[in-house]
Amino acid sequence: MKVPGTKKTEHPKQSPAGPPKGKVKFEVYGEEMIEKRVKQSGNSGRVYLPPDWIGHHVKIIRID
């Protein structure tokens, strides 16, 4: 039964392979970059950052 005022939405077809596997490329613009190793902290990981970064928005990208 068709409801007046609605139209069929087509979903884009995905390739048979699905999402890309392996590494992907990110392009990020920012102010500073620090490379660190994640350390064990209980049941999770931890990365310490400089105290002047407190309150700022950061992005973390796993590279290996």
C-alpha positions as CSV (number, residue, x, y, z in Angstrom):
1,M,0.0,0.0,0.0
2,K,1.5,3.4,-1.0
3,V,1.2,6.3,1.4
4,P,0.5,9.6,-0.3
5,G,3.4,12.1,-0.2
6,T,6.1,9.4,0.2
7,K,8.6,8.1,-2.3
8,K,10.8,5.0,-2.5
9,T,14.4,5.6,-1.3
10,E,17.1,3.8,-3.3
11,H,20.1,2.7,-1.2
12,P,23.5,3.0,-3.0
13,K,24.8,-0.4,-3.9
14,Q,28.0,-1.5,-2.2
15,S,30.7,-3.3,-4.0
16,P,30.7,-7.1,-3.5
17,A,34.0,-6.8,-1.5
18,G,32.3,-4.5,1.1
19,P,34.3,-1.9,3.0
20,P,38.0,-1.4,2.3
21,K,40.3,-3.7,4.1
22,G,43.7,-2.8,5.6
23,K,44.9,0.8,5.9
24,V,42.9,3.9,4.9
25,K,44.0,7.4,4.4
26,F,43.0,10.3,6.7
27,E,43.6,13.9,6.0
28,V,43.5,16.0,9.2
29,Y,44.2,19.7,9.8
30,G,45.4,20.7,13.2
31,E,47.7,22.7,15.5
32,E,50.2,20.0,16.8
33,M,50.9,16.3,16.5
34,I,52.5,14.0,19.0
35,E,53.4,10.3,18.3
36,K,53.1,8.1,21.4
37,R,52.6,4.4,22.2
38,V,49.5,3.4,24.1
39,K,50.2,1.8,27.5
40,Q,48.2,-0.7,29.5
41,S,45.9,0.7,32.1
42,G,43.7,-1.9,33.8
43,N,41.4,-3.3,31.1
44,S,42.0,-0.5,28.6
45,G,44.8,1.6,27.1
46,R,46.1,5.0,28.1
47,V,48.0,7.8,26.3
48,Y,49.3,10.8,28.3
49,L,49.1,14.2,26.6
50,P,50.7,17.5,27.6
51,P,48.8,19.5,30.3
52,D,48.3,22.5,28.0
53,W,46.1,20.2,25.8
54,I,43.5,19.9,28.6
55,G,40.1,21.1,27.4
56,H,41.1,20.9,23.7
57,H,39.5,18.7,21.1
58,V,41.8,15.9,19.9
59,K,41.6,13.1,17.4
60,I,43.4,9.7,17.8
61,I,44.3,7.6,14.8
62,R,45.8,4.1,15.2
63,I,48.7,3.8,12.7
64,D,49.7,0.2,13.2
